[in-house]
Amino acid sequence: MNKQLAEFQEHLLKSKKIVALVGAGLSASSGLPVFRGSQGMWKNYNSIDLATPDAFYIDPGLVWQFYSWRRYSALQAKPNKGHEALAKLSHIPELKYLTISQNVDGLLNRKRNDELDDTYIHDPRKLYEIHGSLFTLKCTSFMCNHVERNNFHQPLTPVLEDTEFEYLNKGKKRSREDEGSVQEQNIDPIDIISRQDTFASTSSSPQFQPVKTIDEKNLPRCPICEGLMRPGVVWFGESLPLDLITGIDNFIEHGEAPDLILVIGTSGTVYPANSYVERVKLKGGKVAIFNIDIDDDVVEGKVDRVWGFKGDAAELLPLALEPLIGKI
């Protein structure tokens, strides 16, 4: 790995145009589960089945409860060093740079704490969240195009209170007490949630917080037309935002060719993510993969113009980028 790292950093310092492709593996170190992974269930529902337009049309109350839980989990998580490394990269003035994020957790848009300067928040002009954000809301009315961004209010409506936790076992009361001790002990609240879920899921009969039957009028409503609001994420069966895809295409295809693409916490095998890697390679750029699952040939440096750094992307990425961004 030392030889690979030295070769990568030498190329990094010569690179004038860099693309980063980010997946769920980067946020795993912040305590957020990989959406398509083994933890893809919520209250005996398959998470993927709830992330569709049809599911929202049939039962918007159920889908909003699922997303209330996801929003809460993301708010309890904190950006890790990998997020901070990409934020730092986005603020280098002489570097042409773009992050393509497949994540919806908003962690690239936040700082660990208020004492850090704004270089710890990703430059929004260089961040393309192609799958949307949990903290964006969109009106579903055909006659209204209202979009609300960076809404971090939780719960969004009173009726969604108590939907943040998956399990019973006095989950809410225990968690609030734990959050008080968390501040005193400097423990991340997401660990408390994880321990709760682990405790409940290993019992012989896990007790889920019951799914509520919610009247649609009590769900988030549009402030312009009073229509029903939906999560501002791209669901299965929906197209990716055309303006973002066009912006990415323009960045890769116009001007000088990208020197490097960073593939972080993602397999890069799903369209359009896989196309970006191949297009950068076709233009002569090199690839650096940071992931827990990488082919041995890549890790051993046997694949031309590809480096592989196997392990926690949140730890490996800041180390690899250190010559350019400094120590985090």
C-alpha positions in Angstrom: 0.0 0.0 0.0 2.9 2.4 0.7 4.1 2.2 -2.9 0.5 2.7 -4.2 0.0 5.6 -1.8 3.2 7.3 -2.9 2.3 6.9 -6.6 -1.2 8.2 -6.0 0.0 11.3 -4.1 2.5 12.1 -6.7 -0.3 12.1 -9.3 -2.6 13.9 -7.0 -0.2 16.9 -6.7 0.0 17.2 -10.5 -3.8 16.9 -11.0 -5.6 20.0 -12.2 -9.1 18.5 -12.6 -10.5 16.0 -10.2 -13.9 14.2 -9.8 -15.1 12.4 -6.7 -17.8 9.8 -6.8 -19.2 9.2 -3.3 -21.4 6.3 -2.1 -22.9 5.1 1.2 -19.7 3.5 2.4 -18.4 7.0 3.3 -21.2 7.6 5.7 -21.1 4.2 7.3 -18.4 5.4 9.7 -20.8 8.1 10.8 -23.2 5.4 11.9 -25.6 5.4 9.0 -26.4 1.9 7.5 -25.7 1.2 3.8 -29.2 1.5 2.2 -28.9 -1.6 0.0 -27.0 -3.6 2.5 -28.0 -6.3 5.0 -29.7 -3.7 7.2 -32.2 -2.8 4.5 -35.3 -3.5 6.6 -37.4 -1.1 8.7 -40.2 -2.4 10.9 -40.4 -5.6 8.7 -40.8 -3.4 5.6 -38.1 -3.6 2.9 -36.7 -0.1 2.7 -36.4 -0.3 -1.1 -40.2 -1.1 -1.3 -40.9 2.2 0.6 -38.7 4.3 -1.6 -41.0 4.4 -4.6 -43.6 6.8 -6.0 -46.2 4.0 -5.8 -45.6 3.5 -2.1 -46.1 7.2 -1.4 -49.3 7.3 -3.5 -50.8 4.3 -1.7 -49.8 5.3 1.8 -48.0 8.6 2.2 -48.2 8.4 6.0 -46.3 5.1 6.1 -43.6 6.5 3.8 -43.3 9.7 5.8 -42.8 7.7 9.0 -40.0 5.8 7.3 -38.3 9.1 6.2 -38.9 10.7 9.6 -36.7 7.9 11.0 -34.1 8.3 8.3 -34.0 12.1 8.8 -33.6 11.7 12.5 -30.8 9.1 12.1 -29.0 11.4 9.7 -29.3 14.4 12.0 -27.8 12.4 14.9 -24.9 11.4 12.8 -21.8 13.7 12.4 -19.6 14.3 9.4 -16.5 12.2 9.6 -12.9 12.9 8.4 -13.8 11.6 4.9 -16.5 14.2 4.5 -14.2 16.9 5.8 -11.4 15.9 3.4 -13.8 16.3 0.4 -15.0 19.7 1.8 -11.4 20.8 2.0 -10.8 19.7 -1.5 -13.7 21.7 -2.8 -12.2 24.9 -1.4 -8.8 24.8 -3.2 -9.1 27.8 -5.6 -6.8 26.6 -8.3 -8.3 23.1 -8.5 -11.1 22.3 -10.9 -13.2 19.9 -8.8 -16.6 18.3 -8.5 -18.2 15.8 -6.0 -20.9 13.5 -7.3 -22.7 12.2 -4.3 -25.1 9.3 -4.3 -25.9 9.9 -0.6 -29.0 11.7 0.7 -27.8 12.2 4.3 -26.6 15.8 3.9 -23.4 15.1 5.8 -21.2 17.0 3.3 -23.3 20.1 4.0 -22.6 20.1 7.7 -19.7 20.7 10.2 -18.9 18.5 13.2 -19.2 21.5 15.4 -19.6 25.3 15.1 -16.0 26.0 16.1 -14.8 24.7 12.7 -14.5 27.2 9.8 -16.5 27.0 6.6 -13.9 25.0 4.7 -15.3 22.0 6.6 -18.6 22.5 4.7 -18.4 21.4 1.0 -18.6 24.2 -1.5 -22.3 23.8 -2.7 -21.3 24.9 -6.2 -19.1 21.9 -6.5 -21.5 19.3 -5.0 -24.0 17.4 -7.1 -26.3 15.3 -4.9 -27.8 13.2 -7.7 -30.2 11.3 -5.5 -31.5 14.3 -3.7 -31.5 15.0 0.0 -33.5 13.9 3.1 -33.7 17.6 4.0 -35.3 18.8 0.8 -39.1 18.8 0.6 -41.1 19.0 -2.7 -44.7 19.8 -3.3 -46.6 17.0 -5.1 -49.3 19.3 -6.5 -49.2 19.3 -10.3 -49.8 23.1 -10.4 -47.1 23.9 -7.9 -43.3 23.5 -8.1 -42.4 24.7 -4.6 -39.1 23.2 -3.2 -37.9 23.7 0.3 -34.2 23.0 0.9 -32.2 22.5 4.1 -35.2 21.9 6.3 -33.6 20.4 9.4 -36.7 20.7 11.6 -37.5 17.4 13.3 -40.2 16.2 13.5 -41.6 18.0 10.5 -45.2 17.8 11.9 -46.5 16.9 15.4 -48.0 13.7 14.2 -44.6 12.4 13.1 -43.3 12.7 16.6 -42.5 9.2 18.1 -41.6 7.9 14.6 -37.9 8.5 14.9 -37.2 5.2 16.7 -37.7 1.8 15.2 -38.2 -0.2 18.4 -40.2 0.1 21.5 -38.6 -1.0 24.8 -39.2 2.5 26.0 -37.0 3.7 23.2 -37.9 7.3 23.2 -37.6 7.8 27.0 -34.4 5.9 27.2 -32.9 7.8 24.3 -33.7 11.2 25.7 -32.1 10.2 29.0 -29.2 8.8 27.1 -28.8 12.0 25.0 -28.3 13.9 28.3 -25.6 11.6 29.4 -24.2 11.6 25.9 -23.3 15.3 26.1 -21.6 14.7 29.5 -19.7 11.7 28.3 -18.9 12.9 24.8 -20.6 9.9 23.2 -22.2 10.1 19.8 -26.0 9.8 20.1 -26.0 7.5 17.0 -24.2 4.9 19.0 -27.1 4.9 21.5 -29.6 4.3 18.7 -27.4 1.5 17.3 -27.2 -0.1 20.7 -31.0 0.2 21.1 -31.6 -1.4 17.8 -29.1 -4.2 18.4 -30.6 -4.9 21.8 -34.1 -5.1 20.4 -33.2 -7.0 17.3 -31.4 -9.7 19.2 -34.4 -10.4 21.5 -36.6 -13.3 20.8 -39.4 -11.0 19.7 -38.4 -7.5 18.8 -41.1 -5.0 19.5 -41.4 -2.3 16.8 -42.8 1.1 17.4 -46.3 0.7 15.9 -46.8 2.2 12.5 -49.4 5.0 12.8 -52.4 5.5 10.6 -52.0 9.2 9.7 -54.5 11.4 8.0 -52.9 13.0 5.0 -53.9 16.5 6.1 -51.6 16.1 9.1 -48.5 15.3 7.0 -46.1 18.0 5.8 -48.0 20.6 3.6 -46.8 23.1 1.1 -46.7 26.6 2.4 -47.7 28.0 -1.0 -50.6 25.8 -2.1 -51.3 23.5 0.9 -50.6 20.5 -1.2 -48.9 17.4 0.2 -45.1 17.6 0.4 -42.8 14.6 -0.3 -39.2 13.9 0.6 -36.9 15.5 -2.0 -35.1 12.3 -2.9 -35.0 10.3 -6.1 -37.1 7.2 -5.7 -36.7 3.9 -7.5 -38.3 4.3 -10.9 -37.7 8.1 -11.1 -35.2 9.9 -13.3 -32.2 11.6 -12.0 -32.3 15.5 -12.1 -31.5 16.5 -15.7 -29.8 19.7 -14.7 -27.4 17.9 -12.4 -26.6 15.2 -15.0 -26.0 17.9 -17.6 -23.7 19.8 -15.3 -21.7 16.6 -14.6 -21.5 15.8 -18.3 -20.2 19.4 -19.0 -17.6 19.2 -16.3 -16.2 15.9 -17.6 -16.5 16.5 -21.4 -15.6 20.2 -21.7 -12.3 21.9 -21.2 -9.3 19.9 -20.1 -9.8 16.2 -19.4 -10.1 15.1 -15.7 -6.8 13.8 -14.3 -8.3 11.7 -11.6 -11.6 10.3 -10.3 -11.9 9.3 -6.6 -14.3 6.4 -6.1 -15.3 6.5 -2.4 -17.4 4.0 -0.5 -19.2 2.8 -3.6 -18.9 -0.1 -6.0 -19.4 2.2 -8.9 -21.2 -0.5 -10.8 -24.7 1.2 -11.1 -25.6 3.6 -13.9 -24.8 6.4 -14.2 -22.0 6.1 -11.6 -20.2 3.4 -13.6 -20.2 5.6 -16.7 -18.4 8.4 -15.0 -15.5 6.2 -14.0 -15.2 4.8 -17.5 -15.4 8.2 -19.1 -12.6 9.6 -17.0 -10.5 6.6 -17.9 -11.2 6.9 -21.6 -10.0 10.5 -21.4 -6.7 9.4 -19.9 -7.5 10.0 -16.2 -6.6 7.7 -13.4 -8.8 6.0 -10.8 -8.4 5.8 -7.0 -10.8 3.5 -5.1 -11.4 3.8 -1.4 -13.7 1.0 -0.1 -13.8 -2.0 2.2 -14.5 -4.2 -0.8 -12.0 -4.0 -3.7 -10.6 -6.7 -6.0 -7.3 -8.1 -4.9 -5.7 -7.2 -8.3 -6.6 -3.6 -7.8 -5.2 -3.5 -4.2 -2.0 -5.2 -5.4 -1.5 -2.6 -8.2 -2.0 -5.0 -11.0 -4.7 -2.9 -12.8 -3.3 -0.2 -15.1 -4.1 3.4 -14.0 -6.1 2.2 -11.0 -5.1 2.5 -7.3 -7.0 0.6 -4.6 -7.0 1.5 -0.9 -8.9 -1.1 1.0 -10.5 -0.2 4.3 -12.5 2.5 6.0 -12.8 5.3 3.4 -13.3 7.9 6.2 -9.8 7.1 7.5 -8.0 6.3 4.3 -9.2 9.3 2.3 -7.9 12.1 4.5 -4.5 10.3 4.7 -4.3 10.0 0.9 -5.3 13.6 0.3 -3.1 15.1 3.0 -0.4 16.5 0.6 -3.1 18.6 -1.0 -5.5 19.5 1.8 -3.2 19.3 4.9 -3.8 17.3 8.0 -7.3 17.0 9.4 
